[in-house]
Amino acid sequence: MIRKLLPIILLLSACASTEAPAPSAELQLKSAGNYAGLADHLRGQLESRPDDTALLLKLAHAYYLSDDLESARFYLSHLETLGQQSPQKSLLAGKAAADQGEFTLALEHYTKAQQQGLASSELSLRQGIAHAQLGQYDAAKAAFNRARLRGHDEVAVKNNLAMLQLVQGHYQHAIAMLEPLYRRHPDNPQIQANLALAWAKGGDLNRAHRLLAKLYPDQPVGPVLQQLQRLSP
């Protein structure tokens, strides 16, 4: 019995000592957050694979992450010409349109992504933001709640729900949502700014002043506070 088991033990030992393969250049660039470099790397493959839709989608995404929206939308448009349809492409097209203020077009892309089977929490959140920007507050709230039910990041969802209350003039509702969030995440600048705005619009200028002084320690708080008070509604 021992003689029969020995080769197996040696084989397992040999497998355990085998080195893992080195990560690809693409993976290294992603891990480093070097999305401009990733776009350059992927673009270099187009000469031999000009109509590779998977490559083109990765390239569009890399450009989007590097904040080159013109290039991202160029390659997304080319994918449309090639007839490539996927929920990932539709979501990315919506995000790129929204980032350039085209919220009606963004919603069209998001709806297409949903029809193509995408049901992610990010899609719901993005739909909510687009609806809110277009003044469609009920639809925005429903989308944010879908994102919440699908497990999206609490800070992102509640910040957006609170801002939805703010733009409708429901300052106390916004404060009630933001204060416990601030207690759990006291160093989050987005929560700080939104809560300061809610306090300022709700008339609690002292608390808004103290929070803004923490958020902008090197700036005079008075002008910032006045700006917040003038924000509509």
N, C-alpha and C positions, 0 to 999 in steps of 0.2 A: 504493500500500500504506500509506503513511504517513497519507493522508487517511482511510482506512478505520479505522485503529487509534486515531486521535486521540479520537473520541467515547468509545471504550471506556476509554481512559486517564482521561479527564475524569470518566466515570461512576464508575470505581473510586476516584478521588480524592474525589469527593463522598461515596461510601459510607464511606470511611475517616474523614471529618471529622464524620460524624453522631454526635451525643452519645448515650450509652447512656441508656436510660430510668431514671428515679429509682426506687430500691427501694420496694416497697410498705410500708405501715405495718406489716403483719404481719411482713415480712422484717426491718424495722428493729428491731422489738421482740424478735424471735428473736435477732438478731445481738447485741443489747445484753444478752441474758439476762434481759429483763424479762418473766418468764412471768406474773406477776400482771397486768401491763398487757396482755399478749397475751390472757389469759383475758377481761379486760374488753372488749377490742376485738372478740373473736370473739363474746362473748355479746350484744354490741350488734347483731349480724346475725341473731339468732334470731327477732326479731319478723317479719321478712320471709321467713325460711327455717326455720321451727320444726322441720320433719321432714327437714332436709338431713343425712343420716347422715354424710357426709364432714365437714361443719362440726361436728357433734356430737362426732365422734371427735377432731378437732383440739382442740376445747374441753376434752374430758376429759383429753387429753394435756397441755394447757397447765396445767390445774389440778393434775395430778399433778406436773409439774415445779415448780410453785410451792408444793408441799407441802400443798395443800388436798385431802387424800385423800377427805374426805366428798363434796366437790363432784365430784371425778373419778369416784367410784363411783356417784354419783347419775346422771350423764350416761351412764355405761356401762350402768347398769341400764335407762335409757330406750332406749338403742340395742338392748338385748335385747328390750324390749317392741315395738320397731319391726321386730324380726326381722332386724336387721343382724348378719351374721356375717362375720368376717374374722380372719385370724391376728393382725393388728396389734391388734385389739380384745381378742382373747383374751390376748395377751401383756400388754397394759396392765392388764387386769383381774387377771391373776395377780400382777403387780408391786404393784398397789395392795393386794391381799389380803395378800401377803407382808409389806408394810411395816406392816400392822396385826396381824401375828402369826398370820394365818390360813393356815398353810402347807399344810394338807390341801386347802383350797379353791384355793390358789394352784397347787398341782400339777394339780388338775383343769383349771384354765384353761390351764396350760402344755401339758398333754396335748392339749387341744382345738386349741391353736395348732399343735402338731406334726401333728395329724391333718389340719389345714387346709392343710398344705404348708410351714409355716415350718421352716427348718432352720438358723437363725442361731446364731452362737456365743454371743450374749447369751442366747438361749433355753436353750441347754445349761447355761450358767453359772447361770442362775436356777433351773433344775431341780435342779442340784447343791446349791445353797444350801438350797432347800426340803427336799430329801431329808436333808441333814445336820441341819437343825433338827428333823426328825422322827426322828432316830436311825437312818436308813436309810443306813448308811455305804457299803456296797458300791455301791448305786445312785448315791449322791452322787459317789463316786470315778469311776464310769463316765461320769457327766454332765460332771464337770470335765474328764476326759480328752477327751471329745467337743468341748468348748469349745476345748481346747488344739489339737486336730487341725484345728479350723476357724479357727484363727488369732486367737483372742481374746487380748486384752492379757495379756502374760506375768505382770505383777505381780499382776493380779486372780486369774488362775488359780492361780499358785503360792501366793499367800497363802491361798487357800481350801483347796488341797490340804494345805498345812502345818497349817492349823487343824484339818482333818479328822484328821490324824495326832495332833495334840495332844489332841483330845477323846477319842481312843481310848487315850491314855497312851503313845503312841509318840514320846517326846520327842526322841530322837536322830534319828529319821527327819525330824521337823519341823525340827530344827536343820540337818541336812544339806541341806535344801531352802532354808531361809531365809538361811543364811550367804552363799552366793554371790549370792543376790538382793540382800542388803544391801550387798555390795561393789559391785554395779553401781548401786544406787539408795540411797546412804547417807543421803539427806535425806528419804526417804519415811517419814512418821510411822507409817503402818500397818505397814510392814515392821519398823520399830524396835520398836513395841509388841509385835508378835507374836514377834519374836526374843527380846526381853527376857522375855516370858512363857515361851518354850521353854527359855531358859537357866535361869530361876528354877525351873521345874518339873523340869528335868534336873539341878539341884543346882549349877549354875555361878553362884553368887550374886554373885561379884565382877564378872563380865562383865555380868550383868543390872543390877547397881547402876550401873556406869559408863554403860551405855546409857540407863538411866532418867534419870540425872542430865543427860544431854544432851537427852533428850526433854522433861523437866520441870525446867528450870533454876531456876525460882522456887518449887519445892515441895520439901519434905523427902522424900527418896527412900525412907526406911525404911518408912513406912506403906504406900506404894504397893507396895513389894517384898513386904511381908507379905500384902497383898491378893492379889497374884499367886500366892503360894505356897499360899494357901487355896483358890484356884479349883479346881473339880473338872475332871478326875478326880484 
